[in-house]
């Protein structure tokens, strides 16, 4: 209730005002419960009116007061819901200090991993694990996603929580107004290491943010696709992962994380949607569709794409499509070489049935 960021401060004010409005009804009701219990207790000399059944004045009080409270709460909620929309760019740094025209927010890309947080600074070219640096009095724009399951990104002292979901991005606009160290965490259960999924948000004033970036650039690690796939592996079940910095970040990595195609050979989700938007690409599209076999039954295997060996590629994809128990891809045989095994014969039959049809996968 004493936050360091303007968005969180406005949210705290909303909670206080809404609570006070509701107490206008709650307090009299609680008092009257005690009054009535005392006045009409056994043995009391309260007035007894068995024929009483209605009072217009009392009805007006009973219904008008809650109605006015609901109207006030509804109006307040309507206005603040739009003003505090996490996707809405900030129009002020704090009360009485609007955002100057042309001010560019700091871009931070957030990835919820199992069970840690990855922060990428695309403009500065650095990244960190379980530590995010925020310059004081500068708008910050978070682009948020997740690697596997849904989480919730939350720094209570700075702004409200926003969900992190795989395959898409959510946004959060915020600002921190006080230098200091603040706790951040996931507010959505996501597995065994969820309780240790904490990170530190640093509010840095003056040139401290530039110093933090310089310190990150001096790190020995670099964040490329290969390193990310290692970092992505589940950890932090027993304790919070230590802070780690990366001196360099591979270009376009965040987009590949969002589109689930960091692993070499996998088709990106946006590419798949582009193909679907055109109605699929028929049998020839198995070259593209083979890259999607990781979507079938959660298997991460990537089917090799070898020019001149289309037949075996077709069979590998058909097996993955038609038989959940089958392996995604066996060895790709040389052109012209045939196998007489029942599995190969069955796959060939499946292929002959599917080949005339156009792809309708989604």
C-alpha positions in Angstrom: 0.0 0.0 0.0 3.1 2.2 -0.2 4.3 1.4 -3.7 7.3 2.6 -5.6 5.7 2.9 -9.0 2.9 5.3 -10.2 0.8 2.5 -11.6 0.8 0.5 -8.4 0.1 3.8 -6.5 -3.0 4.4 -8.5 -4.1 0.8 -8.0 -3.6 1.2 -4.3 -5.7 4.4 -4.3 -8.4 2.6 -6.2 -8.5 -0.2 -3.5 -8.7 2.4 -0.7 -11.5 4.4 -2.4 -13.5 1.3 -3.3 -13.2 0.0 0.3 -14.3 3.2 1.8 -17.3 3.3 -0.5 -18.3 -0.2 0.5 -17.8 0.6 4.2 -20.6 3.2 3.9 -23.0 0.2 3.7 -21.0 -2.4 5.6 -20.4 -0.4 8.8 -24.1 0.6 9.4 -25.2 -3.0 8.7 -22.7 -4.4 11.2 -23.7 -1.8 13.8 -27.5 -2.5 13.3 -26.9 -6.2 13.7 -25.5 -5.6 17.2 -28.3 -3.0 18.0 -31.1 -5.3 16.9 -29.6 -8.3 18.7 -29.4 -6.2 21.9 -32.8 -4.4 21.6 -34.8 -7.5 20.8 -33.0 -9.9 23.1 -35.1 -12.2 25.4 -36.4 -10.3 28.4 -36.1 -6.8 26.8 -38.9 -4.3 26.8 -38.8 -3.6 23.1 -42.0 -2.5 21.4 -43.9 -5.4 19.8 -45.8 -4.7 16.6 -47.1 -7.9 15.1 -49.2 -6.1 12.5 -46.4 -4.1 11.0 -45.4 -5.1 7.5 -44.2 -2.1 5.4 -42.5 1.3 5.6 -41.9 3.3 2.4 -39.3 5.5 4.1 -37.4 2.4 5.3 -37.6 0.8 1.8 -36.1 4.0 0.2 -33.2 3.9 2.6 -32.6 0.2 2.1 -32.6 0.4 -1.7 -31.3 3.9 -2.5 -28.1 3.8 -0.5 -26.7 0.5 -2.1 -27.8 1.7 -5.5 -25.9 4.9 -5.1 -22.8 3.0 -3.9 -23.0 0.6 -6.9 -23.3 3.6 -9.3 -20.3 5.2 -7.7 -18.2 2.0 -7.8 -19.3 1.2 -11.3 -18.2 4.7 -12.6 -14.9 4.6 -10.7 -14.2 1.1 -12.0 -15.1 2.0 -15.6 -12.7 5.0 -15.7 -9.8 3.4 -13.8 -10.0 0.1 -15.8 -9.2 2.0 -18.9 -6.7 4.4 -17.4 -4.8 1.5 -15.8 -5.0 -0.9 -18.8 -1.6 -2.6 -18.8 -1.4 -2.3 -22.6 -2.0 1.4 -22.5 1.1 3.6 -22.8 1.8 5.8 -19.8 0.6 9.4 -19.9 2.4 10.4 -16.7 5.5 9.6 -14.7 3.8 10.4 -11.4 1.1 12.8 -10.2 1.8 16.2 -11.6 4.5 15.0 -14.0 3.2 14.0 -17.4 5.4 12.0 -19.9 7.2 14.4 -22.1 6.4 14.2 -25.8 8.7 12.0 -27.7 9.8 10.0 -24.6 10.6 6.4 -25.7 10.0 3.7 -23.1 12.6 1.2 -22.2 11.9 -2.1 -23.9 12.2 -5.2 -21.8 11.4 -8.7 -23.1 10.3 -11.1 -20.4 10.3 -14.9 -20.7 8.8 -17.1 -17.9 10.8 -20.3 -17.7 10.6 -23.4 -15.5 11.2 -22.0 -12.9 13.0 -18.7 -13.4 12.7 -15.5 -15.3 14.7 -14.3 -18.3 14.9 -10.6 -19.1 16.1 -9.4 -22.5 17.1 -5.8 -23.2 16.9 -5.6 -27.1 18.2 -2.1 -27.3 21.1 -2.6 -24.9 21.9 -6.1 -26.3 22.1 -7.7 -22.8 20.0 -10.2 -20.8 19.7 -11.4 -17.3 18.2 -14.2 -15.2 16.1 -13.4 -12.1 17.1 -9.7 -12.1 15.5 -6.8 -13.9 16.9 -3.3 -13.8 14.5 -0.3 -14.1 15.7 3.3 -14.5 13.8 5.6 -12.1 11.2 7.9 -13.7 11.5 6.4 -17.1 8.5 4.5 -18.7 9.1 0.8 -19.2 7.3 -1.4 -21.7 7.4 -5.1 -20.9 6.7 -7.7 -23.7 5.9 -10.9 -21.8 5.7 -14.6 -22.9 6.4 -18.0 -21.5 8.4 -21.0 -22.6 6.1 -23.9 -21.6 3.1 -23.2 -19.3 1.2 -20.1 -18.1 2.7 -17.9 -15.4 1.9 -14.5 -14.0 4.5 -11.7 -14.0 4.1 -9.6 -10.9 6.1 -6.8 -9.2 3.6 -5.6 -6.5 5.6 -2.4 -5.7 5.6 -1.3 -9.4 2.4 -2.5 -11.2 -0.3 -5.2 -11.3 0.2 -8.7 -12.5 -0.1 -9.8 -16.1 -0.1 -13.3 -17.4 2.8 -14.8 -19.3 1.6 -17.4 -21.9 3.5 -19.6 -24.4 3.0 -18.8 -28.1 1.8 -15.2 -27.5 2.9 -12.0 -25.9 1.2 -9.8 -23.3 2.2 -6.3 -22.4 2.7 -4.2 -19.3 3.5 -0.5 -19.2 4.9 0.8 -15.9 7.3 3.1 -14.2 9.3 3.0 -10.9 9.6 6.3 -9.0 11.9 5.3 -6.1 15.4 3.8 -6.1 15.5 0.5 -4.3 15.2 -3.3 -4.5 11.8 -4.8 -5.0 10.5 -8.4 -5.0 9.0 -9.9 -8.1 7.5 -13.4 -8.6 5.1 -15.5 -10.5 1.5 -15.3 -9.1 0.3 -18.3 -11.0 1.1 -21.9 -10.0 3.2 -23.5 -12.7 4.9 -26.6 -11.3 7.2 -28.0 -8.7 9.6 -25.0 -8.6 6.9 -22.4 -8.6 7.5 -21.4 -4.9 11.1 -20.4 -5.8 10.2 -18.5 -9.0 11.3 -15.1 -7.5 13.4 -12.3 -9.1 14.7 -8.9 -8.0 13.5 -5.7 -9.6 16.1 -2.9 -9.2 15.0 0.7 -9.3 18.2 2.6 -10.4 18.5 6.3 -10.3 21.0 8.6 -12.1 23.7 6.7 -14.0 23.2 3.5 -12.1 21.2 1.9 -14.9 24.0 2.5 -17.4 26.5 1.0 -14.9 24.2 -2.0 -14.6 24.2 -2.4 -18.4 28.0 -2.0 -18.5 28.4 -4.7 -15.8 26.1 -7.1 -17.8 28.2 -6.5 -21.0 31.3 -7.6 -19.1 29.8 -11.0 -18.4 31.4 -14.0 -20.1 28.2 -15.7 -21.2 26.3 -14.9 -24.4 22.7 -15.7 -25.0 22.2 -17.5 -28.4 19.7 -20.2 -29.4 21.9 -23.0 -28.2 22.5 -21.3 -24.8 18.8 -20.5 -24.5 17.8 -24.2 -25.0 20.0 -25.1 -22.0 18.7 -22.2 -19.9 15.1 -23.2 -20.7 15.5 -26.6 -19.0 13.6 -26.9 -15.7 15.5 -25.8 -12.6 14.9 -24.0 -9.3 12.9 -26.8 -7.7 14.8 -26.6 -4.4 15.8 -22.9 -4.4 15.6 -19.7 -6.5 18.1 -19.7 -9.4 21.1 -17.3 -8.9 21.3 -14.1 -10.9 23.1 -14.5 -14.2 24.0 -11.9 -16.9 24.5 -12.3 -20.6 26.8 -9.9 -22.5 25.2 -10.4 -25.8 21.8 -11.6 -27.2 21.2 -13.2 -30.5 19.0 -11.0 -32.7 15.4 -12.2 -33.1 15.7 -14.7 -30.2 12.6 -13.4 -28.4 10.5 -13.7 -31.6 11.6 -17.3 -32.0 10.8 -18.0 -28.3 7.3 -16.6 -28.9 6.8 -18.6 -32.1 8.1 -21.8 -30.5 10.9 -22.3 -33.0 14.2 -21.8 -31.1 15.2 -25.5 -31.8 16.8 -25.7 -35.3 14.5 -27.3 -37.9 11.2 -26.3 -36.3 8.7 -24.2 -38.2 7.7 -21.0 -36.4 4.0 -20.6 -35.4 3.7 -17.4 -37.5 4.9 -19.3 -40.6 2.5 -22.1 -39.9 -0.4 -19.6 -39.6 0.6 -18.1 -42.9 0.4 -21.5 -44.6 -2.9 -22.2 -43.0 -4.3 -18.8 -44.1 -3.6 -19.9 -47.7 -5.5 -23.2 -47.2 -2.4 -25.4 -46.8 0.0 -26.4 -49.5 -1.0 -30.0 -50.4 1.3 -33.0 -50.5 4.3 -30.9 -51.3 3.8 -29.1 -48.0 5.0 -32.1 -46.1 8.5 -30.6 -46.3 7.1 -27.8 -44.2 4.7 -29.9 -42.1 7.5 -32.3 -41.1 9.0 -29.4 -39.1 5.8 -29.4 -37.0 6.0 -33.0 -35.7 7.0 -31.6 -32.3 3.4 -30.5 -32.0 2.2 -34.1 -32.1 1.9 -35.6 -28.7 4.5 -33.2 -27.3 7.4 -35.0 -28.9 10.4 -32.7 -29.5 11.9 -34.8 -32.3 12.7 -32.9 -35.5 12.2 -34.8 -38.8 15.2 -34.3 -41.0 14.5 -32.6 -44.4 16.7 -34.1 -47.1 16.3 -33.1 -50.7 15.7 -36.1 -53.0 14.4 -38.3 -50.2 10.8 -37.0 -50.1 9.2 -40.5 -49.9 10.7 -41.4 -46.5 10.0 -37.9 -45.2 6.3 -38.4 -46.2 6.2 -41.7 -44.4 7.7 -40.3 -41.2 5.2 -37.5 -41.1 2.2 -39.8 -41.8 3.3 -42.1 -39.0 3.4 -39.2 -36.6 0.0 -37.9 -37.9 -1.8 -41.3 -37.8 -0.2 -43.3 -35.1 0.5 -41.5 -31.8 2.5 -44.6 -30.6 4.8 -44.6 -33.6 8.2 -42.9 -33.7 8.3 -39.6 -35.5 11.2 -40.4 -37.8 13.4 -43.3 -38.5 16.5 -43.1 -40.7 15.9 -41.4 -44.1 16.7 -44.2 -46.7 18.4 -43.4 -50.0 16.2 -42.7 -52.9 14.8 -45.9 -54.5 15.5 -48.2 -51.5 12.4 -49.8 -50.2 11.6 -51.6 -46.9 9.4 -54.7 -46.7 8.5 -54.3 -43.0 4.8 -54.2 -42.1 5.2 -50.7 -40.6 6.7 -49.3 -43.8 4.0 -51.0 -45.9 1.3 -49.7 -43.6 2.8 -46.2 -43.8 2.9 -46.3 -47.6 -0.8 -47.3 -47.6 -1.6 -44.4 -45.3 0.3 -42.0 -47.6 -1.5 -43.2 -50.7 -4.8 -42.5 -48.9 -3.8 -39.1 -47.8 -1.9 -37.9 -50.8 -4.9 -36.8 -52.9 -6.2 -34.5 -50.2 -5.0 -31.1 -49.4 -3.6 -30.3 -46.0 -6.2 -29.1 -43.5 -4.0 -29.0 -40.3 -4.4 -26.1 -38.0 
